[in-house]
């Protein structure tokens, strides 16, 4: 649609100073540009195209893709970010592709090569040209594990008149909970196409090798380990201060810092070394008091080294938190700061089950960590509750797979 192409071009021109600044700041040039213009790497035909924008959606897609492949379907997984691509290739193999930019010509060229009978959008990415072209080629379009943040809702409501036709082209929208249903309705999705089907995030099994995580990080079996996962600027300082205080009580207390973005690795390593403790990166051999993760795609496995997990993105504002189910499925007690808007339903269920502690502020979160570190029985009970809650709330992936299969059956008739 020429109108959207013109809007995208205008956005690129107006936003070009920001894009250049971000590329310089992150020291990361544009990646896979030819593939994102559908000039190379065109896919083979498939039954279902599953689009995962970044790491979180990729992890959520694992049971969906597995369920579809178990039915004998050819599934093409696409992604939109470099980190998402790395994780997707680890989870799904080398057939992963980058979805082209949402311009009419590259999207059309890509879809004509893939010829999917269904296009599945994980959580939500509204790309008008992608959705329009998919429907024109006879594919069903479905949203799976639908989730919309407050910030995204504001944007979609602002664009609601422009997106009305796009929303109507989506055949079915499976969302995580009633709050998400309400948000999708406010954004413009026809109410009769929305169904609460649950969160795929609970459909997790412990990843292979998690029992060996302590040895992988150079810890002894009886070491006490505090783990801060997916941290953001301002959080490492808070965790390091709390760790230093707790270490006075628990002499051999170890710490793992896993920054969400690896381009911050030097900054986080410097903060750790400023404590005077022995520090090493995960990729380095040997033992240390503080280990800084410098590898991609291992976090879910390495949570196995933890006695207590503090979830990053929750101690500071503006992030919305990260997925507490990854450590919970391993039987690890989880502590969340007050900022977890992206995971309200998940946090509520884990907290009700007694496996997660949601703090009112960062200070309370860190004090809770000290309490758990001092009480082995409480840690064991909370960890068991966390794993049990994950098992109890599983099953959403099966519901999503059944719905995708029913749409494919409808297309045959």
N, C-alpha and C positions, 0 to 999 in steps of 0.2 A: 504494500500500500504506500503510494508516494507520499502521503501526508506524514506517516510515521518516519519514513526515510528522511524527509526534510527536517522533522523535529530532532531526530538523532544527529543529523549533520550540524544543526544549529547548536545543539548541546556540546558537540565535540569542539566546535569553534570557540564558543564562550568558555568552555571548561579547560581548554588546552593549557593555559598557564598552570592550573592546578595539577593536571595530569603530568606535565613535565616536572613540576616541583616534587610530586610524589615519587616519580621514577628516580629522580636524583637522590632524594632522601633515602629511599629504600635500596638504592644502588642496584635496581633491577630493571633492565630494559623490557620493552613489550615482548611477550613470549608467544610463540606459536602463531605469529601474525598470519602467515600463509594459510595455516589450517583454519584459523578463525575467519578467513575470507573465503573458505571452501575452495582454495586454489591448490591444495594438496591434502593428502590423508583422507580422501572420501571413503566412507564406510561401505562394507558389503551389506546386502539386504538383510533385514531383521524382522522379527515379529513385533517386538516391543522396544521402544526407545525410552530409556529411563534417564532423566536429566537431574544431576546433582550439582548444585553450584559450587559448593566448597566442602570442607572436611566434614562438618556436622551432617550435612545432607547425605554425603557419601557413606558415612557410617550407618545412618538410618536406613539407607537403601539395601544394606547387605542382606537382611532376611527376605526382603521383597524380591531381589534379583535371584537369590537362591531358590525361593519358592517357585518362581516362574521357570527357571531352568530345570527344576525337578519335573515340571510338566512337559518338558521337551521343547520349550520355546527358545528361539534365538533372541537373546537380549543384548542390545547395544547400550552401553553406559556412556553418557556424555557429562562433561564437567565444564566449569567456567574459569577456574583459577589454577595457578601453577601448583599450589599446595594440595588443592583438591585433586588435581591430576595425579600427583605422586601417590596419594593415599588410594585413589581409585585403582591405579595399576596394581598396587599391592593386594587389594581386595578382589579385583575382578580380572586381572590378567592384562595382557598387552593390547587387547582390542579396544581399549578406552579411547574416545575421541574428544577433542574440544569442540563444543557447539559453536557454530559460526556467530559472528555479531548479527544482531537482529535487523539486518537489512534484507530487502526483498530478494535480491539476486543470490547472495551466498546461502541464505536459508533455503531458498527453493532448490538450488543445486544440491545441497546436502541432503534434503529430504527425498529428492528424486532418486538419489543413490541408495539411501537407507530403506525407503519404501516401508516404513513401519505401519502396522495395523492399529497400533495404539501408541500414543505419546504420553508418558507419565512424568509429571512435574513433582519432584520431591519438595514437600513443605510449601513452596510457592515461588515461582518466578514467572511474572506476567510479561511475556514477550509477544506483543501483538502480531508481528509478522510470522513468527514461528507457529503460533496457534492458528492463524488464518490459513497459512499454507498447508499445515497438517490436515485441517478439515477439508480443504480443497482437494487433497489427495485421498480422501476417504478414511482417514484415521480417526479413531476416538481420542479425545483429549481428557485426561483425568489428573486431578490434584490428589496426591497421596500424602498422608501424615501432615495435613494442612496446618500451617502455623503462620500467624501474622503479628509482628510486634506493633506496639503503639505507634512507633515512629513510621513504620511502613503503612499503617492504616491512615495516618494523616496524609501521606503522599497519595495513596490510592483514592481517598475521598476528594482530594484536590483535583485529581485527574478523572474523576468518575464520569463526567460527560464524554470524555474522549475514549474511555475504556468500556463503555456500555456494550458495544458490539463484541469486544474480546471476551467479556464475562459470559455472554450468551453462547459463545462457541465452545465453552468448556462443558463437557457432557456430565461430569460428576466430580464432586469435591468432597473428599473424605477428610474431616478435621479431627483434631486431637481431643477437644472437649467443648463444652457449651460456651465458654468464653470465646473460643476461636470461632464457633458458629456465628456468634453475634458480630464479631469483627468482620468476617467475610460478608455478612449481610450488609453491614454499614458501608463496606467498600464497593458493593454493587453486584455481588454474586446472587443470581436468582435463588431465593430460599428453598425452592423445591429441588434444587440440585445439590444441596448441602446435607451431609450426613455425618453425625458424630460416630467415628469408628475407632477412636483410641490412639495412643501414641506407640509408634513402632519402637521408640527408644527402650521400652520395657522388654522387647523381644531380643534379648541378648543372652549369649552363652559366654562363660569365661573363655578368653582367647587362649589358644595353645601357647604353652611355655610360661604362663604367668607365675607358676610355682617356682620358677628358677630366677625370678626377678631380683631377689636379694643378691644372689651370687653374681648375676650380670652386672650389678651396680657396685660390687666389691664390698658388700656388707656381710657380717657374720650372721648366722641364724638367730642368735639371741640379741642382736642389736635392736635398739628402740629407734624407730624411724618415723619422722614427721615428713609428710609429702605435700607440697603445694603445687597443684596442677593447673596449667593454662593461666599463668599469672600475667598481669598487665602492669604498666608503669604505676609506681606508687605502692604496689602490693608487696613486692619483694622486700622493701625496706621494713614494712610492718611485720612480715613473717620472720625476717632475720632478727629483729629486735625481740620478738616473742621467743624465738629459738634460743637466743643468747640467755634470756632470763630462765627459760626452762632447763637449759643445760646446766645451770648452777644446781638445780634439784636432781636432774637425771644425768649424771656425769658423762655417759657415753652417747648421749642423744645425737642421732644423725639427722640430716636434712636433705631432701631432694627439692630442687627448684626447677620447674618445667615452664619456661616462658612460652606464652602462646605463639609469639612471633620470633623466629630464629634470628631475624636481623637485629634483635636486641641482645643477642648472646653476650657480646663484649661488655655491655652495660651491666647485665645481671652478674656476670662473672666478677667484674670489678667490685660490685656491691658485696658479693660473698667474700672476696678476699679482704675487703676492708675490715671484716670482723676479726682477722688474725687467725682464723681457723684454716685447716688443711682443706683445699678445694681442688676438685678435678672435674673435667667434663666427662659425660657418659662414655664418649668414644675413647677415652684414655684408660690405660690399665691401672691397676693398683687400688689402694684404699684411701678414703678421705672422709672428713667429717661432713662436708657438703658436696653433693654431686649436682652439677648443672646439666640438664638434658640438652644435648645439641644434635639430636637426630629426629627425623620425621617418622610418624606412623607407629611409634612404639609406646605411646603413653598408656593406652589401654592395657597393655601387657605389663608395663613397669609399675603400674599401681599395685601390682602384687607384692612389691617390696614394703608397702606402707603398713604402719600400725594405726595411724590416724591421717586422714586426708582433709586438707583445707582446699576448697574449690575456688580457683581463681576467677576473676571477673565479677566477684561478688563483694569484695572489700572496698571497691571504689565505684563511683557512679559512672554511668555512660556505657557500660558493656552489656549488662543484663545477665551475666553468669554463663557458665558452661555446664555440660552434661554430668550430673552427679551419678548417673546410672553406671558409668564405666567403672568407678571404684566400688559402687554398691554391689554389683553382680559378683564381685570377688569376695564379698563379706567384709568390706572395710567400712568403718564408721566415717561418715562424711559431715563436714562442717561447712555451712554456707554463711557468708556475710549477708547484709540486708538487701543487696542489689541482685535479685535473681528473676527479673521480670520475664525473661525468655523461658523460664522453666517453672512457672508457678504451680502448675498442676502436678508435675513430677515431684517437686519439692514437698508439696502438701501430702502426697501419698507416702513418700518415704518418711516424712516426719511423723505422720500418723502411725506408721508401722514401727516407729522407734529406732530407725536406722540412720536418721539424719537430724542434725541440730541446726536450726535456722536462727541466727543471731540478730539482735536488733541493731547492732553496730559492729564495726571492725574490732573494737576492744573486747566486746563480749565473745566474738568468734574466737579470738586468740586465747582468751581465758578458758573457754570451753575446751580448746585443744589441750591446754595444760591439765585440766581435770581428767580428760580421757587418758592422757599419757600416764597419769599417776594411778590409774585404776584398771588393772588388767581384766577384771571380771566385767566391768562396765563396757570396756572395749569389745570384749568377746560377745556380750549380749547384743550390743548395738550392731556389730558387724553381722551377726546371725540374722537379726531383724532386717537389715538392709537387703541381704541376699534373698530372704524369704519374700519380702515385698516385691522385689523385681519379678520373681517367679509367679506370684499371685496375679500380677497385672499384665502378664504377657498375653499374646494371642492376637494383637492388632494386625500383625503382618499377615496372618492367615486370612483375616477378613479382607484386607486390601487385595491380596492375591486372588481371592475368590471373585471380588468385584471386577478386577481386570480381566479375568478369564471369562466372566459373563459378558463383558463388553465385546470381547473378541468373538464369542459365540454368536452374539447378535449381528456382528458384521458379516458372518458367514451366511446368515439366513436372509 
